[in-house]
């Protein structure tokens, strides 16, 4: 699961870097059509914003419990229920 966090952080950093670099290239170079610049920048921000959100989610979401641990908990609960039924009889 540590690799998920590393991939998530990498996606987050690369996405933010691409947004900043692309914005600089669009607005501080010699493109002439402002509408084209704004439209292209908005598309890039949306796409890489979604990737950054996915990276953030991967980096911050705790890993799920292993199935063996869930099965063990279910078995313990089942034993408790059986004991309670026997003691109530």
Helices and strands as residue ranges (DSSP letters): H 2-27, H 34-60, H 67-88
